[in-house]
């Protein structure tokens, strides 16, 4: 059925549940790959930088191929895309359990599993945005909390699986677990909204389409939608309409800030466990730090989602997002001085909370900038922008560790990158607010002037606009009226 607007409930809660499971099977599993870091390093006898490429390639492939996931979701089916992604990700993890070299892991665990996650992640998140409007931030908070809950549960479980079955057995079991993405895909029932009908009528109104073509397209839309879909002009126009948000100044600033944010957040999930082990924390305590980070991530997801849905904060979602990113940057700056388990626990609490907060707000802020109709394509681009920072930052951090013999430089670089991302978006929003205020004051200064006859009757009214080019003259005797 076609809805005039998002239903804000009903089957939408099943979509939230499906997206919740998708984030467990994608983002939580990706985070838990860091627990294999020490095992891979010891088994293959490689340094930090080369071993870190595994996690980097997984994250990079997930984000780099996000537009492909959006494309399949838009033009084939969200359900088909997620199910296909689940099969690819599971195959990648199973093949990784037979790896004989790091290069093997780069291809199977990195490229193949990352591609599978990409086909699932952005389409599932976009579906939540289609089903919710008034409670969008809360719905995203619940859906994205799967990353935290999954990390909380999977981190100690993966450590236990490694101890019982070695890293090969643990990867094999994770491969079977990730097959649940196929179940998630089955839940993603498509929905048709009123605003989705705009593309075809707008195309028929274009000047470059002749009347004969318009009539043909109208007949084809009645007889067979497939024939219309293969029209070259229609395909080109619809493709442009899907990505016309790329020229929006607000989206461009958001994109630049995301590049720095993604560079800063990725290395911490790779090096938190190795860093904890380097300062004398046991293996189980290091895995417990990841669990703490995961469970507090849940609280950040849900509480920030609920708070930013309130009337007092709904208009300030951008500032809530940049505040959360800035706080995570500050946490990274203080991490090098935390040298024991009791000090690392508060760090996991703080970083996990604000990580959950800004992760929840990424799709919400994106939807506020581009609108719901372009959300799937915009999220594909947003997560695509994560790809290069995710690919580069862990190996760069590993190179700094190998070169300096300390994690300090790596964590400081991450912290300053996230703070710069927050400050850049803050200045952009303040500049936009100042510009709007300035234009509003100018327009009020050049407002309506009324010309009144001497007997008090209003004879004519002129409204001066800032960009008005035409000047109208009123030919009357200047002695017969006065200006007010």
Secondary structure, DSSP 8 states (H G I E B T S, - for coil): -EESS--SSTTHHHHHHHHHHHHIIIIIHHHHGGGGHHHHHHHHT--HHHHHHHHHHHHHHHHHTHHHHHHHHHHT-HHHHHHHHHHHHHHHHHHHTT--SHHHHIIIIIIIHHHHHHHHHHHHHHHHHHH-STTHHHHHHHHHHHHHHHHHHHHHHHHHHHHHHHHHHHHHHHHHHHTHHHHHHHH----EEGGGGHHHHHHHT-TTS-HHHHHHHHHHHHH-HHHHHT-HHHHHHHHHHHTGGGG-HHHHHHHHHHHHHHHHHHHHHHHHHHHHHHTT--HHHHHHHHHHHHHHHHHHHHHHHHHTTSHHHHTTHHHHHHHHHHHHHHHHHHHTT--SHHHHHHHHHHHHHHHHHHHHHHHHHHHHHH-STTHHHHHHHHHHHHHHHHHHHHHHHHHHHHHHSSSHHHHHHHHHHHHHHHHHHHHHHHHHHHHHHHHHHHHHHT-EEEEEETTS-EEEEEE--TT----------GGGEEE-
